[in-house]
């Protein structure tokens, strides 16, 4: 699905500058798509990172929509002992500095293919990201559909998205998939998320990172199929 502000679906007013971003609306989007498919109780949801969180929010709001979920390193941060200043995280700083414009789709592809973390993706996955995550700009080149300011704001607000408190109330079977454990990364909370879910399970793929679905798509697909 195409989350608001990420591809062809435009961001709400104010979001392009990183203001007024509300993670709860990603859950609304996911639930709207699930209901449009019109197969309550038969859908299997797969989500990566923010997409995993949006599936948890959607399932919390309407437990009848999904039969089970597979979530690759969803964002659901346990309560911290100290206040979290996410604005200083390297991932946030990197998002704010992200290059926005490229001369062409091919130039963007070549750029991403040379630099981590997107260089970890298969060529097919990266091509899909470039073709759907960028759009023509007014200068004759292409630009990111998700503005760097919006991406950074989503990262900053992630720790306070409220998903952690929903976990004990989600009754559908959930498989949490994690790559290698890395401190201060989404993988660090994967085991705790699985423990908080009444019917949660955990599988660790230690040779993968946070972009596992895009670096090892066939292996992740096999995990999803087995859980189904």
N, C-alpha and C positions, 0 to 999 in steps of 0.2 A: 504494500500500500504506500501511498505518497503522503507523508505527513506534511502538515502545513509548514510553509517556509523552507522546505527541503528540496522541492523539485518543481513540478508544474503547479502544485497547489500554493497559492500566494500566502505570505504571512499576514496575520491580522494587522490593523493599523498600530504603529508604534513598535512592532516587533523587529523591523529591519535595523533599528538602531540599538537593539538589545534591551529596550524598555518594555515593561508590562508583560514579559514572558511568563506564561503560566503552564507548568507541566501538566496540570489536570486536563487541559484541553487535548493533549495527546491521547489520554485515555478516552475522551469523548470521541475523537476521530476514529480510534480503533473500534470502539463499540458500534459506531455508526456504520463502519464498513462491514463488521460482522453481521449486523442486523440486515444490511442490504443484501448480503449473500443468502439470507433467509434459510438457514439450516441450523436452527438452535439445537444445541446439544450434540451436534455431529462434527463441529469444526475442531480441528487441531491447530493451535496457534504456535507459530515459531517466531521468536523475536530476538534480536541482537541488541545488547546495550540499552539505549533508550527505548528501542522497540520492545524489548522484554518487559521494561517497566510499564509501557503503555498497555501491554496485554494483561499484566497484573491488575492495573487500575480498571480496565474494562471488565475483567472477570469479577473483581470485587463489586462492581456496580450491578452487574447482571450475571449471576453464577450459572444461568441456564445456557449461555451462548456457546461455551467451549467444553469439549469433552476432556481435553487435556492440553497442557502447554509444555513446550520445550523452549528454554530460555538460556541463551548464551551470554553469560556475564551480565545479567540485568543490573540496572542501577537502583539499588535499594540499600542505602547506607545505614548501618546500625548506629544507635546513638553514640556520640563521641563524648569523651570525658571533658574535653575542652572545646570551645567554639571553633568551628572550621572556617578558615579564611581561604575559600576556594579560588579567590581571584589571583592568588599567588602561585597556583599550581602550574607546572610547566605546560600541561595540556591547554590551559586557558590562555597563557601567554602566547603559545604557539598559534592558537586559533585567531587571536587578535592580529597577529603578524601575517596571517595567511595571505598569499598572493591571490588577488581577486580576479584579475583580467589576464587573458592569454590571447595570442594572435589567432589561434584556431583550436578546434577540438584536438587535432593531432599534436599541436604544440603542448597542450595541457596534458595529454596522455604521456608524451615523452618526458615532460617535467616530473610528473608523479611517479613514473616508472623508475626514475633515478634516485628518488628520495624516500627514506622511511617516514612514516610507516606504510604508506600506500604502495611502496615498492614490494611489499610482502604479498600483495594480492596477485592472483593469477591474471594473465593477460585478459581473459574473458571477463572476469569480475571488474577489473579496472576499466575496461572498455565500457561496461555497463554504467559504472559510476560517472565516467566522463560524459557519456551520451545523455544521461538523465539528470546528472547533478550540475551540469552547466547549460547555459543557454546563450544565444546570440546577444551581443551587446550593441549599443548605438554606434560604436566606433568601427564596426565591421569585424570585431573579434568575438570572443566568448567570455562569459563571466560566471562565477559561482552562483547557483540559485540560492544557496543558503549564505547570506552575508556573514563575513567573519564576526561582526558584532553580535549577530544572533547566535551563532555557534558558541561563542565565548559565554554568552549569557546563559545558554542552556547548560553548559558545563558548570558554571558558578552555582546555579540553582539546583543542580542535581542532588546534592546532599540533603536538601530540605524538600524533596518532592513528595514526602508523606507515604511512600510505598511501604517502607519498613513496617509501619503500624498496621497495614492492611494484611500482612502475610498470614497471621494466625487465623484469619477469617476466610481464607481462600481454600475451599474444600476439594477442588478438582485435582487430579494427579498432575504433578509438575516435576519435570526433569530439569534440573539446573546443570548446565554444562559450563565447564571452566577450562581455560588454558592454564599455562604455568602460573603458579602463585607469584604475584608481584606486589610488594607493599605499596599502599596508596593507589592501587589500581583496582578496577572493578573485580578482578579475580580474587582480591583479598577478602571480599565479603561473600563469595559464592557458597562456601560451606555453611556459614551462618544463615544465609537466606534459605538454603535447603532445609536446615534444622527448624527454622521458624514456620515452615509450611506444613500443615497437618499431613499432607500426602506427598511430601517433597522427597526427591532423590537427587543424588549428586554423582556426576561423572566428570573426571578430570582427564584432559588430554594434554599431558605435560609438554609435548613438543610444539604446542600451538600458543599463540599470543591472543591479544584481545580481538584481532581481526581474523580469528580462526575460520569463520564462515566464508571468508573471501580468499584466504590463503590455502585452505584445505576444504573446499566446498563439498567434494564427494564424500570425504570422511564424515563431515558433519551431517550430510544428508543421510548417510547410513545410520548414524545415531538416532536421528529423527524417525526414520522408518522403523527401526527396531523398537522404539518406544511406542509407536502407533500399533 
